[in-house]
Amino acid sequence: MTHTFGQCELDPERRVLRKDGRDVHVEPQVFDLLLALIEAGGAVVTKDTLVETVWRGLHVSDATISSRINAACKAVGDSGKAQTVIRTVPKVGFQMVTPVDHGDVAKPAAPVNIRYTASSDLEPIAYAAHGSGPPLVRVSHWLSHLELDLESPVWRPFLDRLSGAFTLYRYDQRATGLSTRSVEDLSLDRFVDDLKAVMDANDLQSAPIFAASQAVPVAIRFARRHPDRVSKMVLYGGYAVGRYHREIADGDIDEDTVLSLIRAGWGNEKSAFFKAFAALFMPGGTSEQVQSFVEMQARSITAENAVLLRKAVDRFDVLEDLPHVTQPVLVVHAQGDGVHPMSQGQLLASRLPNAEFRMLDSANHVPLPQDPAWEELISAILSFCK
């Protein structure tokens, strides 16, 4: 739901404020303050209420609150004298005084134009392109579905932001989504061939790449094998050495246990597996976001194929490829990532010759739009890949 007032739009799902059609950067507390005033429906919001909703009950000074109010007024084009958007009620609180259209009916996702290309083994790979601007290729990962992604409260905000700045090319990984469900060959090199097939089908001779999680080793091997096809890369939450080859850290679950949980609980939100999945992949997820992953699991891949795919990607190892990948690379990793530890991101950045590293203050492996680190990730992709 997008809230429209004056010349501004506030999108809580994507954590975006726009004014006169342009994104306006605001600090997370300023965004939450604006949202609290909007959700009050024109009522005066006391300082105590703001402290409870914006600062989660932490003690803050009046000067801090005033500073955030001033920043909010500046962001929406208001002034202390005019107070046409936000009014200060002395000794009481603050009030949103301009009319707000809450956009109660969410805009449906635009139909996706799905096409197919044949990979090197002639298996069909589904892909789509949307947006405008220079190209950006999103390498597919473990769970994707070209249609469901555009309905997902997790992925749609992410894809909307990227397609607003780029022509975004994305595809479903083999064995998942709308691509082939064949699991005969799940080798790393075959996934690299699938990426090449999608780029060939779209006549992309060279383009920047965004890859997350297990798509990262695919992107790295592709960049080594086809250096002229990759201009630069953003690698998020990835790894060089798969879980099978890494030393088991304290608290890690062994592979047999993980695979048994997948077999027993795939696509079942009440299962032990799914609870562990949500806690690891998206600990900050809302119930709606978690539910969307239940549907994604059920419609993207069968439980048994998910086991085979999980085993395959956990065995990827591109450590020897890293010194040969010389394109500019931005490695981004969440500090508290429970799926692939930050040490793997640091390993990537230390072995890639032309890499920068950025740490996000987050525990989410899956980037969530309500996470303050989400906007930092988006901004990093937009600035690095343009």
C-alpha positions in Angstrom: 0.0 0.0 0.0 1.5 3.4 -1.1 0.5 6.5 0.8 0.2 9.6 -1.4 0.1 13.2 0.1 0.9 16.5 -1.6 3.8 15.8 -4.1 5.0 12.8 -2.1 4.6 9.0 -2.0 5.5 6.8 0.9 5.8 3.1 0.2 6.1 1.1 3.4 6.9 -2.2 1.7 9.8 -0.9 -0.3 10.8 1.6 2.4 10.8 4.4 -0.2 9.9 8.1 0.0 9.4 9.8 -3.4 8.8 13.5 -4.0 8.0 14.9 -7.4 8.7 11.5 -8.9 12.2 11.2 -7.4 13.5 9.1 -4.6 14.3 11.0 -1.4 16.8 9.5 1.0 15.7 9.6 4.6 17.1 7.9 7.7 15.1 4.9 8.9 13.8 6.7 12.0 12.6 9.6 9.8 10.8 7.1 7.6 9.2 5.4 10.6 8.2 8.8 12.0 6.4 9.8 8.7 4.7 6.5 8.6 3.5 6.9 12.2 2.0 10.3 11.4 0.3 9.0 8.3 -1.2 5.9 10.1 -2.6 8.2 12.8 -5.2 9.3 10.2 -5.0 13.0 11.0 -4.9 12.6 14.8 -2.2 14.3 16.9 0.6 11.8 17.7 2.2 12.5 21.1 5.9 12.4 21.8 5.4 9.3 24.0 3.7 7.5 21.1 6.5 8.4 18.7 9.0 7.1 21.2 7.1 3.8 21.5 6.6 3.3 17.8 9.8 4.8 16.2 12.4 4.2 19.0 10.8 1.0 20.4 10.5 2.6 23.8 14.1 3.6 24.2 14.8 6.8 26.0 15.4 9.7 23.6 15.7 13.4 24.2 13.3 16.1 22.9 16.2 17.4 20.8 16.5 14.1 19.1 12.7 14.0 18.3 12.8 17.6 17.1 15.8 16.8 14.8 13.9 13.9 13.2 10.8 16.0 12.8 12.8 18.7 11.1 14.4 16.1 8.8 10.9 14.8 8.0 9.6 18.3 7.2 12.6 19.0 4.9 12.1 15.6 3.1 8.5 16.3 2.2 9.1 20.0 1.3 7.5 21.5 4.4 8.8 24.3 6.5 8.6 25.3 10.2 6.6 28.3 9.4 4.2 27.0 6.7 3.5 23.6 8.4 1.3 22.6 5.4 2.2 18.9 5.8 3.3 18.3 9.4 2.0 20.5 12.2 3.6 20.9 15.6 1.0 21.0 18.4 2.9 22.7 21.3 3.3 20.6 24.4 1.2 17.8 22.8 2.8 16.3 19.7 2.6 16.3 15.9 0.0 15.9 13.2 -0.2 15.1 9.5 -2.4 17.9 8.3 -2.3 17.3 4.5 -4.8 14.8 3.0 -3.4 11.3 2.5 -4.6 8.8 -0.2 -3.8 5.4 1.2 -4.1 3.5 -2.1 -6.2 0.8 -0.5 -6.2 -1.3 -3.6 -2.6 -2.5 -4.4 -1.5 -2.2 -8.0 -1.4 -5.6 -9.6 1.9 -6.7 -11.0 2.2 -6.1 -14.7 2.0 -9.3 -16.8 5.4 -10.8 -17.3 6.4 -11.7 -20.9 8.0 -15.1 -20.4 10.3 -16.6 -23.1 12.4 -19.7 -23.4 15.8 -20.5 -24.6 17.7 -23.8 -24.9 20.8 -24.3 -22.8 23.8 -26.2 -24.1 22.1 -29.6 -23.3 18.9 -28.4 -25.0 17.0 -28.1 -21.7 14.5 -25.2 -21.7 15.3 -22.2 -19.5 12.6 -19.6 -18.8 13.5 -15.9 -18.8 12.0 -12.5 -18.8 13.0 -8.9 -19.2 11.3 -5.7 -17.9 12.1 -2.2 -17.0 14.1 0.4 -18.9 17.6 1.7 -19.0 21.0 -0.1 -19.2 21.0 -3.9 -18.8 21.4 -5.7 -15.5 21.4 -9.5 -15.3 20.1 -11.2 -12.1 21.6 -14.6 -11.8 18.9 -17.1 -10.6 19.2 -18.8 -7.3 17.8 -21.7 -5.3 14.2 -20.5 -5.1 12.8 -18.4 -7.9 9.6 -18.3 -10.0 9.3 -15.7 -12.8 5.6 -15.1 -12.1 5.4 -15.6 -8.3 8.4 -13.3 -7.8 6.3 -10.4 -9.0 3.6 -11.1 -6.5 6.0 -11.7 -3.6 6.1 -9.1 -0.7 9.8 -10.0 -0.6 10.9 -10.0 -4.2 8.5 -7.6 -5.9 9.8 -4.4 -4.1 13.3 -5.6 -4.9 12.6 -6.2 -8.6 10.6 -3.0 -8.9 13.5 -0.9 -7.7 16.0 -2.6 -10.0 13.7 -2.5 -13.1 13.1 1.2 -12.3 16.8 1.9 -13.1 17.7 -0.9 -15.5 16.3 -3.3 -18.1 16.4 -6.2 -15.8 17.0 -9.7 -17.2 16.1 -12.6 -14.9 15.5 -16.3 -15.3 14.5 -19.4 -13.4 17.3 -21.7 -12.4 17.0 -25.2 -13.9 14.9 -27.6 -11.8 12.9 -24.6 -10.4 10.1 -22.2 -11.4 9.1 -22.3 -15.0 12.4 -23.7 -16.3 13.1 -27.4 -17.0 12.4 -29.6 -13.9 15.2 -31.9 -15.0 17.7 -32.7 -12.3 20.0 -34.9 -14.5 22.8 -32.4 -14.5 23.1 -29.9 -11.6 26.8 -29.2 -12.0 28.2 -25.8 -11.6 29.3 -25.7 -15.2 25.8 -26.5 -16.4 24.4 -23.6 -14.4 27.0 -21.4 -16.1 25.8 -22.6 -19.5 22.3 -21.6 -18.5 23.4 -18.1 -17.7 25.2 -17.8 -21.0 22.1 -19.1 -22.9 20.0 -16.4 -21.4 22.5 -13.7 -22.2 22.9 -15.0 -25.8 19.1 -15.1 -26.2 18.9 -11.4 -25.3 22.0 -10.5 -27.4 23.8 -9.2 -24.3 27.4 -9.0 -25.3 28.5 -7.5 -22.0 26.5 -6.5 -18.9 26.7 -6.0 -15.2 25.6 -8.9 -13.0 23.8 -9.2 -9.7 24.1 -12.5 -7.9 23.0 -13.6 -4.5 23.6 -16.7 -2.3 24.4 -19.8 -4.4 24.2 -17.7 -7.6 27.5 -16.1 -6.6 29.7 -19.1 -7.5 27.8 -19.4 -10.8 28.5 -15.7 -11.6 32.2 -16.1 -10.6 32.7 -19.2 -12.8 30.9 -17.4 -15.7 33.0 -14.3 -15.3 36.2 -16.4 -15.4 35.1 -18.4 -18.4 33.6 -15.4 -20.3 35.4 -12.3 -19.1 34.3 -10.2 -22.0 30.6 -10.8 -21.2 30.7 -9.3 -17.7 31.4 -5.6 -17.1 31.1 -5.7 -13.3 29.4 -7.7 -10.5 27.6 -7.2 -7.2 27.8 -10.4 -5.1 25.4 -10.5 -2.1 25.4 -13.1 0.6 27.4 -15.5 -1.4 30.3 -17.9 -0.9 33.4 -19.3 -2.6 33.4 -22.7 -0.9 30.1 -24.5 -0.4 28.9 -25.8 2.9 29.9 -29.4 2.1 33.6 -28.4 1.8 33.6 -26.0 4.8 34.5 -26.9 8.4 31.3 -27.3 10.4 31.0 -24.3 12.8 29.4 -24.5 16.3 25.7 -24.7 16.0 25.6 -25.8 12.3 23.3 -28.6 11.4 24.8 -31.5 9.5 23.8 -32.2 5.9 21.9 -35.4 6.5 19.7 -33.6 9.0 19.0 -30.7 6.7 18.1 -33.0 3.8 15.8 -35.1 6.0 14.0 -31.9 7.2 13.6 -30.8 3.6 12.1 -34.1 2.6 9.7 -34.0 5.5 8.7 -30.4 5.6 9.1 -28.8 2.2 6.3 -26.3 1.5 4.7 -26.9 5.0 4.8 -23.8 7.2 4.1 -25.9 10.3 7.1 -28.2 9.8 10.3 -28.1 11.7 12.2 -27.5 8.5 10.2 -24.5 7.5 10.6 -22.9 11.0 14.3 -23.5 10.7 14.3 -22.1 7.1 12.5 -18.9 8.2 14.7 -18.4 11.2 17.9 -18.8 9.1 17.0 -17.2 5.8 14.7 -14.3 7.0 14.6 -13.9 10.8 13.1 -10.4 10.3 10.4 -11.6 8.0 6.7 -10.8 8.5 4.0 -13.5 8.5 3.0 -12.4 5.0 6.6 -12.7 3.7 7.1 -16.1 5.4 3.8 -17.3 3.9 4.9 -16.2 0.5 7.9 -18.5 0.8 5.7 -21.4 1.6 3.9 -20.9 -1.7 7.2 -20.4 -3.5 8.5 -23.7 -2.2 5.4 -25.6 -3.1 5.2 -24.2 -6.7 8.8 -23.9 -7.6 10.3 -27.3 -7.0 9.4 -30.7 -5.5 10.8 -31.8 -2.1 13.0 -34.5 -3.6 14.4 -32.2 -6.3 15.0 -29.6 -3.6 17.1 -32.1 -1.8 19.1 -32.8 -5.0 19.6 -29.1 -5.7 20.6 -28.4 -2.2 23.2 -31.1 -2.3 24.5 -29.8 -5.6 24.9 -26.1 -4.6 26.5 -27.0 -1.3 29.3 -28.6 -3.3 30.1 -25.6 -5.4 33.7 -24.5 -5.0 35.2 -21.6 -7.0 38.2 -20.8 -4.8 40.6 -21.4 -7.7 38.6 -19.2 -10.0 38.8 -16.1 -7.8 42.3 -14.8 -8.8 41.3 -14.9 -12.5 38.2 -12.7 -12.2 39.5 -9.2 -12.7 36.3 -7.3 -13.4 35.2 -4.7 -10.8 33.3 -6.5 -8.0 31.3 -5.3 -5.0 30.9 -7.9 -2.3 28.0 -7.2 0.1 27.3 -9.4 3.1 25.0 -9.2 6.1 27.0 -9.3 9.3 24.6 -11.8 11.0 23.9 -14.0 7.9 23.1 -17.5 9.2 23.1 -19.2 5.9 26.5 -18.3 4.5 28.8 -16.7 7.2 30.4 -13.3 6.6 33.7 -15.0 6.5 32.8 -16.3 3.1 32.1 -12.7 1.9 35.4 -11.7 3.3 37.1 -14.6 1.5 35.6 -13.5 -1.8 36.7 -9.9 -1.3 40.3 -10.9 -0.3 40.8 -13.3 -3.3 39.1 -11.3 -6.1 41.7 -8.9 -7.5 39.4 -5.9 -8.0 36.9 -6.2 -5.2 35.3 -3.9 -2.7 33.6 -5.1 0.4 30.5 -3.7 2.2 29.1 -5.1 5.4 25.4 -4.7 6.1 24.1 -4.4 9.7 21.5 -7.2 9.3 20.8 -10.9 10.1 18.7 -11.5 7.0 20.1 -13.7 4.3 17.1 -12.8 2.1 17.0 -9.0 1.7 13.7 -7.7 3.2 12.3 -4.3 2.3 11.5 -3.3 5.9 15.1 -4.0 7.0 17.1 -0.7 7.2 19.9 -2.5 5.4 17.7 -3.1 2.4 17.9 0.4 1.1 21.7 0.3 1.6 21.8 -2.8 -0.6 19.6 -1.2 -3.3 21.7 1.9 -3.3 24.9 -0.1 -3.6 23.6 -2.0 -6.6 22.2 1.1 -8.4 25.4 3.2 -7.9 27.9 0.4 -8.6 26.2 -1.1 -11.7 25.4 2.2 -13.5 
